[in-house]
Amino acid sequence: MLQKLNLPEYSFKIKSEGQRKYIFDNIRKRYIVLTPEEWVRQNLISYLVKEKKYPPSLMAVEMPLKINRMERRADIVLFSRLGKPLIIAECKAPGIPVSQLVFDQVAGYNLDMKVNYLIVSNGMAHYCAKLDHDKKSWEFLKQIPDYPSLLKNHGDL
C-alpha cells in the first residue's frame, strides 16, 4: 500500500517484478524502482503538470550536476521555453523531515543554475522559496507559482 500524500491523488502505471515495484515516469519515459522518494517525486511531477500547468517537455528529472567536482542529481528542474532553468525541486521520502540541511542541499545545486525558485517536498510538507539574486535574499511563498503566472511575471520565458 502506497502512502497517502498531502497532494491530490493521481493514477500511475505501477508494475511488480519479483519483490520490487516500479512506477512509470512520464518525463523519463521508463519504469523506475518505486521507492518512497520516487513516490513523492512522481506525485510532485503530476501536481506541477496537472495543477500548476508546467509543460512536461520543459522538465528534467534526476538531472546530473557537477558541484565542487562532485556528481549530483537534481530531482526536478523546470525550464523556460528558452531553455533557462527556472525552478529546482528536491524530493524526500515522507518520513524525512524538511530541514535546513535539505534546503542547503538544493541551494548548493543552485550555485551554478541561478534559478529564481526552489521547491522542497517530502510529500506531506511542501515549501517554495523565491530568490532575489541581486539582494542575496529569499522569501517563502504561500504556494508554488503556476506556469502561466511565471510567464506573466517574467516575460523572457
N, C-alpha and C positions, 0 to 999 in steps of 0.2 A: 504494500500500500504506500503510495507516494504522499508526502506531507502536504497538507493544505497550506498555501502561502497567502500572504497578505497582498494578493493581486487577483484580478478577475480569473476565472477558470477558463483554460483553453484546452483544445483537444490536440493530442500529439500522436505521431506514429511511434509506437513502442514495440520492440520485439525482444524475445528471450533467446539466448543461445547458451545452453548448459545452465550454469548458475548465474550468468550475467544477463543484465537487461541493457538494452540500447535504445536511444531516442534519436529520431531523425532530426538533424539540424538543417532547416530550410535555407540557411545562409551558406553553410559549407557544403550542402547537398550530399550529405552522407550520414550514416548512423554513427553515433558517438556513445561510448560507455556512459550509462546513466548513473552518475554519482550525485550526491546531494547538491554539490556546487553546480553541476551541469543542469540539474532540475531548475535551480534558481536562474541560471543563465538563459535557458530556453524560455522560461516564463517571462523574464525581463525582455528578451527579444520580442516575444509575442506582444507584450504590453506596448513596447516602443513602436512596433509596426501597426498594431490594430487600434490602439487608443491614442497614441501620440503622432501617428501618421508619418513616421520615418520610413523612407523608401528602403526596402531590403537591399536594393542594389548599391546603396551608399553605406553599407555596414561591413565591417570586417570583424571576424570572431577569432579569438586566440591569435591576435596579430603579433608577429615576432618584433621585438625591440632590442636594441643594444643600449644598456645603461652602464656607464663606467666599465666598458668592455665585457659586461656580463649579459648573457642571453636572458631575456624576459619575454613574457607574453601578456599583452593587454587583453582582457576578456572580451570587451566590445569597444570598437571605435566607430563613431559615426562621422561621416564625411559630408562636406558641402558638394554641390554639383560640380564645383571646380576642383574637387579632389583635396580640399583643405580639411584637415582633421578639426572637428567641432567639439566632440564630446568623447571622453573616455569613461567607460563604465567598468567597475570592478565588482565581481560577484563572489560571495562567500556562501558556504553551506548555512542552512538555517540555524544550526547550533553554534555558529561562530559569531560572537558579538561584533558589531561595527564599532571599532575603536579608533583611537588616534593612529595606531600602527597601520591600520588599513588605509586611512587617509594619507599617511606618509608614503605608503606603497604606491598608490595611484598618483600622488603628487610627483613622486620620482619618475613615473612614466611620462609625466607631462613636461619634464625639464626640456626634452627635445621637441615635443609636438606643439607645445604652447596653445592648447585648446582653451576655450572660454568656459567650459562646463565640465565638472567631474560628478559622476554618479557612483554611489556605493550602495549595494543592496545585499542583504542576506535572505531576501525573500519575505522577511517579516517586517523589517525596518528599511526604509529607502531614504537616502539623503542625496540632495543635489546642491552643489556649490557653484556659484558664478564667480569667475575670476576676473580681476582687473589687473592686467599685467603691468600697466603703466604705474599704477599706485601700489603695486605689490600687495594687494589685499583681496579678500574674497568674502562673500556673504552666502549664507544658506538660503535657498529658495523654499517656499511652501510646497511647491510641486515641480516636477520635471517639465520644462517647457516643451510644447509640441512643435513639430517641424514647421508648420505654417507660420507660427508666431516668430520663430527664429528667422525665417525668410523675410518676414515683415521688418524685423528689428535690425537685421544685418543684410542690407541689400546686395552685398557682394557674394552671396552664397550661390 
